[in-house]
Amino acid sequence: MKILLVEDEPKVAAFLQKGLSEQTHAVDVAADGVLGLRQALSTSYDLIILDQLLPGLSGLEVCRQVRAHNPAVPILMLTALGETDDKIRGLDAGADDYLVKPFAFQELLARIRALARRRQDQPAQPQLRLADLTLDPVSKVVTRAGQPVQLTAREFALLHYLLRNQGRVVSRVDILEHVWETSFDTGSNVIDVYINFLRKKIDKDFTPKLIHTLVGMGYVAKVNE
């Protein structure tokens, strides 16, 4: 695999580059976020390993910008920040996996193999369409009236779920289980917040409106007749 490693700690970068090269991977190293973003956007990589705490430009911002330009490349985020909220921020920025420092090198290799399998084994999926809204599950590209719509990873997952169930009302519990894969307090307004994010991006400047709220029941993606 051709791998971009964005890591500002010289000893860690040298260790990982040596170990990955011994596994027959070709590894480019960038020591800060600005250089890492430049290399990620100018070169085609099979995997990006990205430290979260970087000088110049944070790993989260690098991840967001890379994901906006290349929805398909796997991104594995490394960080010393192991709190749940830190992991959520990384995944919401577009990372595919998250590894907390310090970690065993063999675990890193196992994560890399899993990401490679996930990419190779991903079955072809048809584009989802509703009116002039199009979502491509493989390339992670969303357009409305032919215009690209930039979504975070969580916004994309929510829209994907709504479109897969278009015309059917999905409850808050359904969304929590299928998009957040959790059963945290349903009194939280996180779903309302993300629905609002989606509406601003795909409905605000377009007609017809596609995301609808049924009070006390849930949400539905459909074209009102």
MORA-V63006 format. One record per residue. N is the residue number from 1. RES is the residue in three letters. OMEGA is omega in radians with two decimals (none if undefined). NEAR is the number of other C-alpha atoms within 8 Angstrom. D_LAST is the distance of its C-alpha to the last C-alpha in Angstrom with 2 decimals. Layout:
n=N res=RES omega=OMEGA near=NEAR d_last=D_LAST
n=N res=RES omega=OMEGA near=NEAR d_last=D_LAST
This chain:
n=1 res=MET omega=3.02 near=8 d_last=50.00
n=2 res=LYS omega=-2.98 near=10 d_last=49.98
n=3 res=ILE omega=2.97 near=13 d_last=49.51
n=4 res=LEU omega=3.11 near=15 d_last=49.22
n=5 res=LEU omega=3.13 near=14 d_last=50.89
n=6 res=VAL omega=-3.01 near=15 d_last=50.27
n=7 res=GLU omega=-3.05 near=14 d_last=52.93
n=8 res=ASP omega=3.09 near=11 d_last=55.18
n=9 res=GLU omega=-3.03 near=7 d_last=57.91
n=10 res=PRO omega=-3.10 near=8 d_last=60.44
n=11 res=LYS omega=3.11 near=6 d_last=61.96
n=12 res=VAL omega=-3.13 near=8 d_last=58.66
n=13 res=ALA omega=-3.12 near=13 d_last=57.41
n=14 res=ALA omega=3.13 near=8 d_last=60.70
n=15 res=PHE omega=-3.12 near=8 d_last=60.69
n=16 res=LEU omega=3.12 near=8 d_last=57.15
n=17 res=GLN omega=3.13 near=12 d_last=57.69
n=18 res=LYS omega=-3.11 near=8 d_last=60.92
n=19 res=GLY omega=3.14 near=8 d_last=59.49
n=20 res=LEU omega=3.10 near=11 d_last=56.40
n=21 res=SER omega=3.10 near=10 d_last=58.56
n=22 res=GLU omega=3.07 near=7 d_last=60.82
n=23 res=GLN omega=3.08 near=6 d_last=57.80
n=24 res=THR omega=3.05 near=7 d_last=57.51
n=25 res=HIS omega=3.02 near=10 d_last=54.54
n=26 res=ALA omega=-2.98 near=9 d_last=54.69
n=27 res=VAL omega=2.95 near=11 d_last=54.19
n=28 res=ASP omega=-3.10 near=9 d_last=53.71
n=29 res=VAL omega=3.01 near=11 d_last=54.32
n=30 res=ALA omega=-3.00 near=13 d_last=53.03
n=31 res=ALA omega=3.08 near=11 d_last=54.68
n=32 res=ASP omega=-3.05 near=13 d_last=52.10
n=33 res=GLY omega=-3.11 near=15 d_last=48.39
n=34 res=VAL omega=3.13 near=9 d_last=48.60
n=35 res=LEU omega=3.13 near=9 d_last=50.52
n=36 res=GLY omega=3.12 near=15 d_last=48.39
n=37 res=LEU omega=-3.13 near=11 d_last=45.17
n=38 res=ARG omega=-3.14 near=8 d_last=46.90
n=39 res=GLN omega=-3.12 near=10 d_last=48.06
n=40 res=ALA omega=-3.09 near=12 d_last=44.76
n=41 res=LEU omega=-3.07 near=9 d_last=42.94
n=42 res=SER omega=-3.08 near=6 d_last=45.71
n=43 res=THR omega=3.12 near=6 d_last=46.62
n=44 res=SER omega=3.13 near=6 d_last=44.79
n=45 res=TYR omega=3.06 near=11 d_last=45.49
n=46 res=ASP omega=-3.12 near=9 d_last=44.83
n=47 res=LEU omega=3.02 near=12 d_last=44.91
n=48 res=ILE omega=3.04 near=14 d_last=45.25
n=49 res=ILE omega=-2.89 near=12 d_last=47.32
n=50 res=LEU omega=3.04 near=13 d_last=46.72
n=51 res=ASP omega=-3.08 near=12 d_last=48.68
n=52 res=GLN omega=-3.09 near=11 d_last=46.68
n=53 res=LEU omega=-3.07 near=7 d_last=49.46
n=54 res=LEU omega=3.01 near=12 d_last=50.40
n=55 res=PRO omega=3.09 near=8 d_last=52.18
n=56 res=GLY omega=-3.13 near=7 d_last=50.56
n=57 res=LEU omega=-3.07 near=10 d_last=46.98
n=58 res=SER omega=3.09 near=11 d_last=45.83
n=59 res=GLY omega=3.11 near=13 d_last=44.78
n=60 res=LEU omega=-3.13 near=10 d_last=41.38
n=61 res=GLU omega=3.06 near=9 d_last=40.79
n=62 res=VAL omega=-3.13 near=13 d_last=42.16
n=63 res=CYS omega=3.14 near=13 d_last=39.83
n=64 res=ARG omega=-3.08 near=11 d_last=36.75
n=65 res=GLN omega=3.08 near=9 d_last=37.77
n=66 res=VAL omega=-3.10 near=12 d_last=38.75
n=67 res=ARG omega=3.12 near=11 d_last=35.49
n=68 res=ALA omega=-3.11 near=9 d_last=33.53
n=69 res=HIS omega=-3.09 near=7 d_last=35.55
n=70 res=ASN omega=-3.07 near=7 d_last=36.13
n=71 res=PRO omega=-2.97 near=10 d_last=33.55
n=72 res=ALA omega=-3.03 near=8 d_last=35.53
n=73 res=VAL omega=3.10 near=10 d_last=39.10
n=74 res=PRO omega=3.12 near=11 d_last=40.23
n=75 res=ILE omega=3.08 near=13 d_last=41.49
n=76 res=LEU omega=-3.06 near=13 d_last=43.98
n=77 res=MET omega=3.09 near=15 d_last=44.76
n=78 res=LEU omega=3.10 near=12 d_last=48.27
n=79 res=THR omega=3.01 near=12 d_last=49.22
n=80 res=ALA omega=-3.13 near=7 d_last=51.80
n=81 res=LEU omega=-3.02 near=8 d_last=49.06
n=82 res=GLY omega=3.13 near=8 d_last=48.36
n=83 res=GLU omega=-3.12 near=6 d_last=46.40
n=84 res=THR omega=-3.13 near=6 d_last=43.00
n=85 res=ASP omega=3.11 near=6 d_last=41.34
n=86 res=ASP omega=3.11 near=9 d_last=43.04
n=87 res=LYS omega=-3.14 near=11 d_last=41.73
n=88 res=ILE omega=3.12 near=8 d_last=38.16
n=89 res=ARG omega=3.13 near=9 d_last=38.47
n=90 res=GLY omega=-3.14 near=13 d_last=39.76
n=91 res=LEU omega=3.11 near=12 d_last=37.07
n=92 res=ASP omega=3.10 near=10 d_last=34.30
n=93 res=ALA omega=3.10 near=12 d_last=35.94
n=94 res=GLY omega=3.12 near=12 d_last=35.38
n=95 res=ALA omega=3.11 near=13 d_last=38.55
n=96 res=ASP omega=-3.13 near=10 d_last=38.45
n=97 res=ASP omega=-2.96 near=9 d_last=41.51
n=98 res=TYR omega=-3.12 near=12 d_last=43.89
n=99 res=LEU omega=-3.07 near=10 d_last=47.68
n=100 res=VAL omega=3.06 near=10 d_last=49.83
n=101 res=LYS omega=-0.14 near=8 d_last=53.32
n=102 res=PRO omega=-3.13 near=5 d_last=55.90
n=103 res=PHE omega=3.08 near=8 d_last=54.82
n=104 res=ALA omega=-3.11 near=6 d_last=56.71
n=105 res=PHE omega=3.13 near=6 d_last=56.58
n=106 res=GLN omega=3.08 near=6 d_last=55.97
n=107 res=GLU omega=3.08 near=8 d_last=52.79
n=108 res=LEU omega=3.13 near=10 d_last=51.60
n=109 res=LEU omega=3.13 near=8 d_last=52.33
n=110 res=ALA omega=3.10 near=8 d_last=50.45
n=111 res=ARG omega=3.13 near=9 d_last=47.35
n=112 res=ILE omega=3.12 near=8 d_last=47.65
n=113 res=ARG omega=3.14 near=8 d_last=47.94
n=114 res=ALA omega=3.11 near=8 d_last=44.88
n=115 res=LEU omega=3.13 near=10 d_last=42.78
n=116 res=ALA omega=3.11 near=8 d_last=44.15
n=117 res=ARG omega=-3.12 near=8 d_last=43.29
n=118 res=ARG omega=-3.12 near=8 d_last=39.77
n=119 res=ARG omega=-3.09 near=8 d_last=39.24
n=120 res=GLN omega=-3.05 near=6 d_last=40.97
n=121 res=ASP omega=-3.09 near=6 d_last=39.42
n=122 res=GLN omega=-3.10 near=6 d_last=35.82
n=123 res=PRO omega=3.08 near=4 d_last=34.03
n=124 res=ALA omega=-3.14 near=5 d_last=31.79
n=125 res=GLN omega=3.14 near=7 d_last=28.18
n=126 res=PRO omega=3.03 near=6 d_last=25.24
n=127 res=GLN omega=3.08 near=8 d_last=23.07
n=128 res=LEU omega=-3.09 near=10 d_last=19.78
n=129 res=ARG omega=3.00 near=9 d_last=16.76
n=130 res=LEU omega=-3.01 near=11 d_last=13.21
n=131 res=ALA omega=-3.13 near=6 d_last=11.82
n=132 res=ASP omega=3.08 near=9 d_last=15.13
n=133 res=LEU omega=-3.14 near=11 d_last=16.54
n=134 res=THR omega=3.08 near=11 d_last=19.49
n=135 res=LEU omega=3.10 near=12 d_last=21.93
n=136 res=ASP omega=-3.08 near=12 d_last=25.27
n=137 res=PRO omega=-3.09 near=11 d_last=26.92
n=138 res=VAL omega=-3.12 near=8 d_last=30.34
n=139 res=SER omega=-3.12 near=7 d_last=30.77
n=140 res=LYS omega=3.14 near=10 d_last=28.69
n=141 res=VAL omega=3.10 near=11 d_last=27.05
n=142 res=VAL omega=3.08 near=12 d_last=23.60
n=143 res=THR omega=3.01 near=12 d_last=22.08
n=144 res=ARG omega=-3.08 near=11 d_last=19.11
n=145 res=ALA omega=3.11 near=6 d_last=18.85
n=146 res=GLY omega=-3.13 near=6 d_last=22.29
n=147 res=GLN omega=3.13 near=6 d_last=23.81
n=148 res=PRO omega=3.11 near=8 d_last=25.60
n=149 res=VAL omega=-3.13 near=10 d_last=24.65
n=150 res=GLN omega=-3.14 near=7 d_last=27.67
n=151 res=LEU omega=2.97 near=9 d_last=27.17
n=152 res=THR omega=-3.14 near=10 d_last=29.87
n=153 res=ALA omega=-3.13 near=10 d_last=30.55
n=154 res=ARG omega=3.08 near=9 d_last=29.00
n=155 res=GLU omega=3.12 near=11 d_last=25.82
n=156 res=PHE omega=-3.13 near=10 d_last=25.55
n=157 res=ALA omega=3.13 near=9 d_last=26.19
n=158 res=LEU omega=3.12 near=11 d_last=23.52
n=159 res=LEU omega=3.12 near=9 d_last=20.83
n=160 res=HIS omega=-3.14 near=10 d_last=22.18
n=161 res=TYR omega=3.13 near=11 d_last=21.89
n=162 res=LEU omega=-3.11 near=11 d_last=18.28
n=163 res=LEU omega=3.07 near=11 d_last=17.34
n=164 res=ARG omega=-3.13 near=7 d_last=19.61
n=165 res=ASN omega=-3.05 near=11 d_last=17.71
n=166 res=GLN omega=-3.10 near=11 d_last=14.13
n=167 res=GLY omega=-3.14 near=7 d_last=11.75
n=168 res=ARG omega=3.12 near=7 d_last=14.84
n=169 res=VAL omega=3.08 near=12 d_last=16.05
n=170 res=VAL omega=-3.08 near=12 d_last=19.39
n=171 res=SER omega=3.07 near=9 d_last=22.02
n=172 res=ARG omega=3.13 near=10 d_last=24.49
n=173 res=VAL omega=3.09 near=8 d_last=27.17
n=174 res=ASP omega=-3.09 near=8 d_last=25.27
n=175 res=ILE omega=3.12 near=13 d_last=24.94
n=176 res=LEU omega=-3.07 near=12 d_last=28.58
n=177 res=GLU omega=-3.03 near=10 d_last=29.83
n=178 res=HIS omega=-3.11 near=8 d_last=28.02
n=179 res=VAL omega=3.12 near=10 d_last=27.88
n=180 res=TRP omega=-3.13 near=7 d_last=30.93
n=181 res=GLU omega=-3.12 near=7 d_last=32.74
n=182 res=THR omega=3.09 near=6 d_last=34.28
n=183 res=SER omega=-3.13 near=8 d_last=34.18
n=184 res=PHE omega=-3.02 near=5 d_last=35.24
n=185 res=ASP omega=-3.13 near=5 d_last=34.73
n=186 res=THR omega=3.05 near=8 d_last=31.14
n=187 res=GLY omega=3.12 near=4 d_last=31.95
n=188 res=SER omega=3.14 near=6 d_last=31.86
n=189 res=ASN omega=-3.05 near=7 d_last=29.14
n=190 res=VAL omega=3.14 near=6 d_last=29.26
n=191 res=ILE omega=3.12 near=9 d_last=25.77
n=192 res=ASP omega=3.14 near=7 d_last=24.33
n=193 res=VAL omega=-3.11 near=8 d_last=26.42
n=194 res=TYR omega=3.03 near=10 d_last=25.17
n=195 res=ILE omega=3.11 near=8 d_last=21.48
n=196 res=ASN omega=3.07 near=8 d_last=22.30
n=197 res=PHE omega=-3.12 near=9 d_last=24.17
n=198 res=LEU omega=-3.13 near=11 d_last=21.24
n=199 res=ARG omega=3.14 near=10 d_last=18.87
n=200 res=LYS omega=-3.06 near=9 d_last=21.63
n=201 res=LYS omega=-3.04 near=10 d_last=22.02
n=202 res=ILE omega=-3.10 near=11 d_last=18.65
n=203 res=ASP omega=-2.96 near=13 d_last=16.22
n=204 res=LYS omega=-3.06 near=8 d_last=18.59
n=205 res=ASP omega=-3.05 near=7 d_last=19.19
n=206 res=PHE omega=2.98 near=7 d_last=16.00
n=207 res=THR omega=-0.04 near=5 d_last=12.44
n=208 res=PRO omega=3.05 near=8 d_last=9.75
n=209 res=LYS omega=-2.99 near=10 d_last=10.94
n=210 res=LEU omega=-3.12 near=10 d_last=11.16
n=211 res=ILE omega=-3.03 near=10 d_last=13.49
n=212 res=HIS omega=3.11 near=9 d_last=12.78
n=213 res=THR omega=3.00 near=7 d_last=15.56
n=214 res=LEU omega=-3.01 near=9 d_last=15.80
n=215 res=VAL omega=3.12 near=5 d_last=19.10
n=216 res=GLY omega=-3.09 near=4 d_last=21.82
n=217 res=MET omega=-3.12 near=8 d_last=19.94
n=218 res=GLY omega=-3.05 near=11 d_last=19.23
n=219 res=TYR omega=3.12 near=12 d_last=16.70
n=220 res=VAL omega=3.01 near=15 d_last=13.79
n=221 res=ALA omega=-3.11 near=14 d_last=12.68
n=222 res=LYS omega=3.01 near=10 d_last=9.12
n=223 res=VAL omega=3.12 near=9 d_last=6.26
n=224 res=ASN omega=3.14 near=6 d_last=3.80
n=225 res=GLU omega=none near=2 d_last=0.00
